[in-house]
Amino acid sequence: MAITSLVLGIASITCLTGFAAIPAIILGHIAHHRSRKYPTLYGGPGMAVAGLVMGYISLLLLPVTVALLLPALAKAKDRALKVTCVNQMKSVDAAVRQYTNEHNNNYPPNLLILSNQVAVPKLLVCPADTTRRRRESWNDVMISGSSYIFTVPATGSPQEVVLRCPVHGNVAHADGSVTQGTEKPGSGQ
């Protein structure tokens, strides 16, 4: 038990943190108690104490590890939402171009008229837009509106802006390309 406590203590500090720390502490206490009570039958009090110490150190370092990982996870989530927004804008931009081709090069008056071209209504709402949470049906989107700002191109230039995401700053062009914005999520600029 003392050896197992030591091994689990080492594992808890190096890679398994809390998963190995608790068993290392439990086994370390049991092994240390046995070695004190029956020293001739059970040996290894030093290894038991070492396993105990490493297990407790690992538990103390756990909040620090979590504090270091949370900002990285939040940043990864924001990046994933921005990429999802870009993909949704590409789909909506393709629907706008399809509508334009079907209606003699006339652009739709708004995005809500694209119910035949857009597969699901949630594509009209940026995934990071907290003001428009419900988007299960077209009625929900009709009530709350689209996250994306739609602009009818004036000149027909391929680089003219058709859609803009106010949350991320992403911009969709008339040629179907999407440029990622530099604003942080939630800035609204």
Steps between C-alpha positions, in 0.01 A plus 500: 500500500786737575654439158162545330446824691842625390436406135156665505650809670761530224231448235277762663772763483617419149190428297185376670453782758182440702427158355802341664537738795201376699591128476863591584385680814266219608754225439774711661298543817416130518859393431643750749254389769584130442875562503475688830268245661677185370857604406631146471216382274467812282791715394542809288383786720722738302341405170154537650584850626649592161180382326292700749703817447490474122126433502433804717730719291315389188166591658636841595623558143166399347336848531811659347485259208131570446562876519765468231282287272175698515620803298639270232171310481303826479725624220455173309122526540500859370709392202262211427200736514673739259573219253140376529383854430716513186357170377144614567565826315629303200177298498280809528704678232454200270124516567500872412682427173257216423202730566657767278551252215141375529353853503667668198799640692277670759623472855259399776355790704613330824648172622175369643362445150764229439303221668502296178877535452625471860471149637456584869407831661789489748736588214365856514613542863865529599586226753656761732200736488358494853205727417340245268503169687183331369532399137332163465244609241453764234247673726770543766733660247216717367442633852862553602645570155833404353835571664657586168471845348392463136592762241387493137809557285481828309760445228504122459873485574612153619670652806198702607372415850173304513496376863667623816508337843484767772623252763821379333551758227497233228409628153348306208561632150286481187734240346433253785823555694497580871765704678550444870475809717746609765251603770471297815169316553241713670654833398205572271716699260 
